[in-house]
Amino acid sequence: MVPRALSVWDLDKIIRTAGADRVDEKASRKLGEILEDEADSIIGRARVYARHAGRSFVTREDIVLAAQHSHS
């Protein structure tokens, strides 16, 4: 497992920007887990698209396509 990249402070700020007046630290940590798990999934699909295209690198388009398919 990759170390978490999003800090609790950053996640707290995201939640507050969305309108919350106060944020429990556990809520920030849970949001981080959910966002990073979703990112891992999107990146995995994007890597498959890149390999299918014969590339060893992921492009913006790979990420967009993978993200679109995560919501369908």
N, C-alpha and C positions, 0 to 999 in steps of 0.2 A: 504494500500500500504506500502510496506517495504521501509525504507529509502535507498537512493542510496548508494551503497557500493564503487563505483569507483569514485575516485576524478578527478576533471578536469585536474589536473596536470598529473595523470596517463594516462588519455585518450589522452592528448596532446602528451605525450611521445610515446604512441602507434602509433599515426598518424605520428609523426616525424620519428619514426623507420621505418615506411613503405615508407618513402621517401619525405615527405612534408617538405619544408624549413620553412614555417610559417603556423600557425594554428589559426584560429579565435576561440575564446572561445565558441561561439555558436555552432561551428562545433564539438568541444570536447563534449559539453553537449548533443548534438543530438546523437553522437555516443554512449555515455553512456546510453541514453534512449533506443536506439535500442538494444544494447548488453544486457542490463538488462532485457528488455522485452523478448528477445529470451531466456535468461537464465531461466526466470520464466516459460516460456512455456516448455522448456526441463525438468526442475525440476518437473513440474506438471505431465508430461508423465512418468518420471522416478518413481515418487511416485506410479503411477498406476501400473507400472510393478512390483515394490516391493510388493505392496499389493496383486497383482495377484499371486505372488510367495509365499505368506504367510509370508512375512517379514514386520517388522515395520521400517526397515532401508533401505536406498538407497545404492546400491553398484555401483562401477565403471562401471560394465557391464550395469546396468540400465541406467546410464547417457549416455554411448556410444550408446546403442540401441535407446534411446529417441532422441539423437542428429542425428543419422542416419535417423530416421523417420521424422525429421523436414525438411530434404532436399529432401524428395521424393515426 
